[in-house]
Amino acid sequence: MNRVLLTPTFERRFAHKRRKGPQNLVSLIDTKVLELRHADRPDLVGERKSSPLQGTLGIPLIRGTRLLYAVRSSGEGRLVILLRVCSHKETYSSLRAIEQFYLRGDVTQVEQRLTARR
């Protein structure tokens, strides 16, 4: 089973979707997160993104909404980092500094941040 890390951006946007979005979208996001958690190769579940988002993957959901994530190898397993849930246009907006840290930062520091937030 893969470990899943929710970035602050993902948590904020997902909370907004829970309050304002359609219920079928919320349940679909939950399903995809579980799929990523249990996938043997989570890097093969989504579509690879290019250029400014190199190293990320996206899963198309409904009505142009996407789940943007990254996969990092960490010791014995994989760490799935959920970056954001957003529209197609927002997908290609530049990544914030905190998202850059999770995407390109040292895996050990990312894992320490994961355990510190729990």
C-alpha positions as CSV (number, residue, x, y, z in Angstrom):
1,M,0.0,0.0,0.0
2,N,1.3,3.4,-0.9
3,R,1.4,6.3,1.5
4,V,-0.6,9.4,0.5
5,L,0.4,13.0,1.4
6,L,-2.2,15.8,1.0
7,T,-0.6,19.1,0.4
8,P,-2.2,22.2,2.0
9,T,-3.4,23.3,-1.5
10,F,-5.1,20.0,-2.1
11,E,-6.7,20.0,1.3
12,R,-8.0,23.6,0.8
13,R,-9.4,22.9,-2.7
14,F,-10.9,19.6,-1.7
15,A,-12.6,21.1,1.3
16,H,-14.1,23.7,-1.1
17,K,-15.3,21.0,-3.4
18,R,-16.9,19.2,-0.4
19,R,-18.8,22.3,0.5
20,K,-19.8,23.6,-2.9
21,G,-19.2,20.9,-5.5
22,P,-21.5,18.1,-6.7
23,Q,-21.5,15.1,-4.4
24,N,-20.6,12.7,-7.3
25,L,-17.4,14.7,-7.8
26,V,-16.4,14.4,-4.1
27,S,-17.1,10.6,-4.2
28,L,-15.1,10.3,-7.4
29,I,-12.1,12.1,-5.9
30,D,-12.3,9.8,-2.8
31,T,-12.4,6.8,-5.1
32,K,-9.4,7.9,-7.1
33,V,-7.4,8.7,-4.0
34,L,-8.1,5.1,-2.7
35,E,-7.1,3.8,-6.2
36,L,-3.8,5.6,-5.9
37,R,-3.2,4.3,-2.4
38,H,-3.7,0.7,-3.4
39,A,-2.2,0.8,-6.9
40,D,1.0,-1.3,-7.5
41,R,2.2,1.4,-9.9
42,P,0.5,4.7,-9.1
43,D,2.6,6.4,-11.7
44,L,0.7,4.5,-14.4
45,V,-2.8,5.5,-13.2
46,G,-2.7,9.1,-14.4
47,E,-1.5,10.9,-17.5
48,R,2.0,12.5,-17.4
49,K,2.0,16.3,-17.6
50,S,4.7,18.2,-19.5
51,S,6.7,21.4,-19.5
52,P,6.0,23.5,-16.4
53,L,4.4,20.5,-14.7
54,Q,7.0,17.9,-15.6
55,G,7.1,15.2,-13.0
56,T,3.4,15.4,-12.2
57,L,0.5,13.3,-13.3
58,G,-3.2,14.1,-13.8
59,I,-6.4,12.1,-13.6
60,P,-9.3,13.7,-15.5
61,L,-12.5,13.6,-13.4
62,I,-15.8,15.3,-14.4
63,R,-16.6,18.6,-16.0
64,G,-13.0,19.5,-16.7
65,T,-11.9,18.8,-13.2
66,R,-8.5,17.1,-12.7
67,L,-6.6,15.5,-9.8
68,L,-3.0,16.6,-10.0
69,Y,-0.4,14.4,-8.2
70,A,3.2,13.2,-8.1
71,V,4.8,9.9,-7.1
72,R,8.0,9.7,-5.2
73,S,10.0,6.6,-4.3
74,S,10.8,6.5,-0.6
75,G,12.7,3.6,0.9
76,E,10.5,0.6,0.7
77,G,7.5,2.0,-0.9
78,R,6.0,4.9,-2.9
79,L,4.7,8.2,-1.7
80,V,1.8,9.7,-3.6
81,I,1.7,13.5,-3.2
82,L,-1.7,15.0,-4.0
83,L,-1.0,18.5,-5.3
84,R,-4.4,19.9,-6.2
85,V,-7.8,19.2,-7.5
86,C,-8.7,21.9,-10.1
87,S,-9.9,22.8,-13.5
88,H,-7.9,22.2,-16.7
89,K,-6.9,25.9,-16.8
90,E,-5.8,25.9,-13.1
91,T,-3.8,22.7,-13.7
92,Y,-1.4,24.6,-15.9
93,S,-1.0,27.7,-13.7
94,S,2.4,27.8,-12.0
95,L,3.0,25.6,-9.0
96,R,3.2,27.5,-5.7
97,A,6.4,27.3,-3.7
98,I,5.0,24.7,-1.3
99,E,3.9,22.5,-4.2
100,Q,7.4,22.9,-5.7
101,F,8.9,21.7,-2.4
102,Y,6.7,18.6,-2.3
103,L,7.4,17.9,-6.0
104,R,11.2,18.6,-6.1
105,G,12.3,18.7,-2.5
106,D,14.3,16.1,-0.7
107,V,12.2,13.0,-0.1
108,T,13.4,12.8,3.5
109,Q,12.3,16.4,4.2
110,V,8.9,15.7,2.5
111,E,8.4,12.6,4.7
112,Q,9.4,14.6,7.8
113,R,6.8,17.2,6.9
114,L,4.3,14.4,6.5
115,T,4.9,13.0,10.0
116,A,5.0,16.4,11.6
117,R,1.6,17.3,10.2
118,R,-0.1,14.2,11.7
